[in-house]
Amino acid sequence: MHVARKVGLEIEDVKLIGGYANFMFKLEPFEIVARVTGSAGTVRHGGAWLAREVDLADYLNRAGLNVVRPSSDVPSGPHKHGTQYVTFWEHLDLISESPSPSEVGAHLHKIHKVLESYPKDLPTAGALDEVWAILERSEVMDRLPANDLSIISRRSDRVRQYLSNRRLDCQPLHGDAHYGNLWRTPHGLVWGDFEDTFMGPIEWDLACMTASSFVLGRGEAARTALEAYAGSYDTALLDVLVTARTIQAIAWAIITLPDLTANQRFRSRIQWLAQ
């Protein structure tokens, strides 16, 4: 990898260890992971969003929370190479067991309490503004049948109208606080993937935590996670943001997945919106 060599790493092998809108590579023989922009780089321009991720993760580490650490062996970045950006992180040994709903809820509340004091500026409503922009792109709309577009448009308009008529209490958020971003390690649970951080209502992170359970399941895991979240929240706003989160998942799937018709989770989300 060009950027790794540029910062002084003589790598012997590169192993893909994860990715969806961005990709993570283990750089052998080092305990370093390179995070490289994928389809997210077609939506977000420049490296400011990645710089925010590195800074916020560093802040949370210094505050004593168990979150992914930017690399201390090389400059963590972001580093630009062509049209892509790379950040470097400490490698974690992950345990395949997923966190329980109660663990996710409790750990999310801890993150929120510390983020209340985060001193840097963040974009406001960043995740939602991004979704509306994605859905206006012609190459996105061309991938969907007219009926699906009508369903998404109708529900999006309702969400936007509701939010425009509300004064929202905002604070720094994780931005993408779902189960896949809370990792079990030999040293405990570790939050990762702060690239979506923005200023918004805590109910957005709660929607990230619960939407899949409410939309794709029967909601038991969501209710357990919410019970474990030790703070108060607006249930009506959460309901609206579960819809917004579902629309976000659909928008990113349109950009990322090569075959939408074969993805049952995508179809299930569309069907849920149609209800």
Protein Blocks (a to p, Z undefined) as FASTA:
>chain_A
ZZlmmnopacfbdcdfbdfkbccddddfbfcdcdddffkmmmpgcjklmmmmmmmmmmmm
mnopacddddfkbcebjcdehjbccdddddddddfbdcdfklmmmmmmmmmmmmmmocbd
cdehklmmmmmmmmmpmklmmmpcfklmmmmmmmmmmmmmmmmmpccdddddfhlacfkl
cccdfkbccdehjllgccddfklmmmmmmmmmmmmmnolmmmmmmmmpmbdcdfklmmmm
mmmmmmmmmmmmmmmmmblmlmmklmmmmmmmmZZ
